[in-house]
Each structure stands twice: as structure tokens, then as C-alpha cells.
Amino acid sequence: MVTARPADDDPPARPAADLAARQAELVAALVAGAPVPPGFDPAPLAAARAALLRKRAGDVARHWPLLAAGFGADWPATFAGWAAGRPTAGSLRDGWDLARALRGRGALPPLGAEELAVREATDRYDGHRPPRPRRLPALGRAGGAVAVQLAGRVRLLRPARR
């Protein structure tokens, strides 16, 4: 079997490690807000980044429908503004992290507060590891919403409306 030898003017083949490094740079630029890697056109990369953020917003809205509904038509922009420089931790955790960040800024809508309160009462999430169900009675609070979990049942307590 005869194999072709590269001509002297052909560039040397890049090693697999270099290719993996360039792929990692591209992925970081698409999902984590890293700079555009050399050799890539910024405009198509920005369009791909925006499309991925819209897709992530839709995935998070499926796990956090009340949070998304609380923002209405502003949901995609709200999520994209928060997620633009963050790699995903998964849709459930992204929504939880966003809801907690909004609560900390006092910007969590009432529907999102109710949903977060129920999640905090039913599951334990430390911000790093996947959520785990709570076994003991628990209380979740967000905004004006309070959720109580006892024996596997959750009761959402809403403040009195005036």
C-alpha cells in the first residue's frame, strides 16, 4: 500500500490536542461568553450564541413555567441577560440559579416566587450538586410566597390580598 506524502508547501497536520483545544475555545465562545477564537467570523458566531440562548430559555421555561410566565414576553431577554456568560448547569438548575439571583435583587415576579418557594420546600439544592428531595418537614420562602412541605405534601401559603 502506498501512502501519499505531504508536499513541502502543505502545512503540517495539526495534532489532535490542538484540534481539541480549538473546539473547546469554540464551545466556550458559544455558551460561556468567552472571546471569539481566531479564525472565526464573529457575526455567525454571535447568531449561533443567540440561538443557543433562546433554546436554553425554552428548556428552562419547561422546568420553570411560572417563572417564565411571570416575565411574559420579556422572558427570553431576561434569561439571556442572565445566562449570556454562564455555561449551563442543566435546565432545572439554571432556572433555580436564576430565580435565586432574581430574588436576591428583589426582581423575582410573584409567580416565580411561588414556584421557587415550592421548590425550596420540596428539594434541597446547594447551587453545585443536583437537587435532592427533602425527607424532613421543610419551609420554602421567596418574595411573599411561603411553601410548607410535610410528609411529602406541599401547601403554598399566599399572603392576604388587599
C-alpha positions as CSV (number, residue, x, y, z in Angstrom):
1,M,0.0,0.0,0.0
2,V,1.4,3.4,-1.0
3,T,0.6,6.4,1.1
4,A,0.9,10.0,-0.2
5,R,3.5,12.1,1.5
6,P,2.6,15.8,2.0
7,A,4.2,18.2,-0.3
8,D,6.8,20.5,1.3
9,D,4.5,23.5,0.9
10,D,1.5,21.8,2.6
11,P,1.0,22.9,6.2
12,P,1.8,20.2,8.8
13,A,-1.2,18.3,10.1
14,R,-2.4,19.7,13.5
15,P,-2.2,17.2,16.3
16,A,-5.4,16.0,17.9
17,A,-4.7,18.0,21.1
18,D,-4.6,21.2,19.1
19,L,-7.9,20.4,17.5
20,A,-9.5,19.6,20.9
21,A,-8.2,22.9,22.2
22,R,-9.7,24.8,19.3
23,Q,-13.0,23.0,19.8
24,A,-13.0,23.9,23.5
25,E,-12.4,27.6,22.6
26,L,-15.3,27.5,20.2
27,V,-17.7,25.9,22.7
28,A,-16.6,28.4,25.4
29,A,-17.3,31.2,23.0
30,L,-20.8,29.8,22.2
31,V,-22.0,29.0,25.7
32,A,-19.8,30.7,28.3
33,G,-19.2,34.2,26.9
34,A,-15.5,33.6,26.0
35,P,-13.9,35.7,23.2
36,V,-14.3,34.7,19.6
37,P,-11.4,32.3,18.7
38,P,-9.0,33.3,16.0
39,G,-10.2,32.3,12.5
40,F,-13.9,32.5,13.2
41,D,-16.2,35.2,11.9
42,P,-17.8,37.0,14.8
43,A,-21.2,37.6,13.2
44,P,-22.2,34.0,12.6
45,L,-20.8,33.1,16.0
46,A,-23.0,35.8,17.6
47,A,-26.0,34.5,15.8
48,A,-25.3,30.9,17.0
49,R,-24.8,32.1,20.5
50,A,-28.2,34.0,20.5
51,A,-29.9,30.9,19.1
52,L,-28.4,28.7,21.8
53,L,-29.6,31.2,24.5
54,R,-33.1,31.1,23.1
55,K,-33.1,27.3,23.1
56,R,-31.8,27.3,26.7
57,A,-34.5,29.8,27.7
58,G,-37.2,27.5,26.3
59,D,-35.7,24.5,28.1
60,V,-35.6,26.4,31.4
61,A,-39.2,27.5,30.8
62,R,-40.3,23.9,30.6
63,H,-38.9,23.2,34.1
64,W,-39.9,26.6,35.5
65,P,-43.1,27.6,33.7
66,L,-44.4,30.0,36.4
67,L,-41.0,31.8,36.5
68,A,-41.1,32.2,32.7
69,A,-44.8,33.2,32.7
70,G,-44.1,35.9,35.3
71,F,-41.9,37.7,32.7
72,G,-44.3,37.1,29.8
73,A,-42.8,38.3,26.5
74,D,-39.7,39.5,28.4
75,W,-38.7,36.0,29.4
76,P,-36.2,35.2,26.6
77,A,-34.4,38.6,27.1
78,T,-34.4,38.2,30.9
79,F,-33.0,34.7,30.7
80,A,-30.4,35.6,28.0
81,G,-29.2,38.6,30.0
82,W,-28.5,36.4,33.0
83,A,-27.2,33.3,31.1
84,A,-25.0,35.0,28.5
85,G,-21.7,34.5,30.3
86,R,-22.7,31.3,32.1
87,P,-22.3,27.7,30.9
88,T,-25.4,25.7,31.5
89,A,-25.7,23.5,34.6
90,G,-28.9,21.9,33.2
91,S,-32.3,23.5,32.7
92,L,-33.6,22.7,36.2
93,R,-30.5,24.1,37.9
94,D,-30.3,27.1,35.5
95,G,-33.8,28.1,36.4
96,W,-33.2,27.6,40.1
97,D,-30.0,29.7,40.0
98,L,-31.8,32.5,38.0
99,A,-34.7,32.5,40.4
100,R,-32.4,32.8,43.4
101,A,-30.4,35.6,41.7
102,L,-33.7,37.5,40.9
103,R,-34.9,37.0,44.5
104,G,-31.6,38.5,45.7
105,R,-32.1,41.6,43.6
106,G,-35.7,41.9,44.5
107,A,-36.7,41.3,40.9
108,L,-38.5,37.9,41.2
109,P,-42.1,38.1,39.9
110,P,-44.8,36.8,42.2
111,L,-45.4,33.6,40.1
112,G,-41.7,32.9,40.1
113,A,-41.6,33.5,43.9
114,E,-44.4,30.9,44.4
115,E,-42.6,28.4,42.2
116,L,-39.2,28.9,43.9
117,A,-40.9,28.6,47.4
118,V,-42.4,25.2,46.4
119,R,-39.0,24.0,45.0
120,E,-37.1,25.1,48.1
121,A,-39.7,23.3,50.3
122,T,-39.6,20.1,48.3
123,D,-35.9,19.8,47.2
124,R,-32.5,20.6,48.6
125,Y,-30.2,22.4,46.2
126,D,-26.8,23.8,47.3
127,G,-26.1,25.6,44.0
128,H,-23.5,23.0,43.0
129,R,-24.8,19.5,43.1
130,P,-28.1,18.3,41.5
131,P,-31.2,18.9,43.7
132,R,-32.3,16.1,46.0
133,P,-35.7,15.5,47.6
134,R,-36.1,16.7,51.2
135,R,-37.1,14.0,53.7
136,L,-37.9,16.1,56.7
137,P,-40.6,18.8,57.0
138,A,-39.4,22.0,55.2
139,L,-40.3,25.5,54.6
140,G,-39.6,27.5,51.4
141,R,-39.8,31.2,51.1
142,A,-39.4,33.6,48.2
143,G,-40.9,37.0,47.8
144,G,-44.2,37.0,49.6
145,A,-44.8,33.3,49.0
146,V,-44.3,30.6,51.6
147,A,-44.5,26.8,50.9
148,V,-44.6,24.2,53.6
149,Q,-43.7,20.5,52.9
150,L,-44.8,17.9,55.5
151,A,-45.0,14.2,54.9
152,G,-44.4,14.7,51.1
153,R,-47.3,17.1,50.7
154,V,-46.8,20.7,49.8
155,R,-49.0,23.6,50.8
156,L,-48.5,27.0,49.3
157,L,-49.4,29.9,51.6
158,R,-50.2,33.1,49.8
159,P,-50.2,36.4,51.5
160,A,-53.6,38.0,52.1
161,R,-54.6,40.2,49.1
162,R,-55.8,43.7,49.9
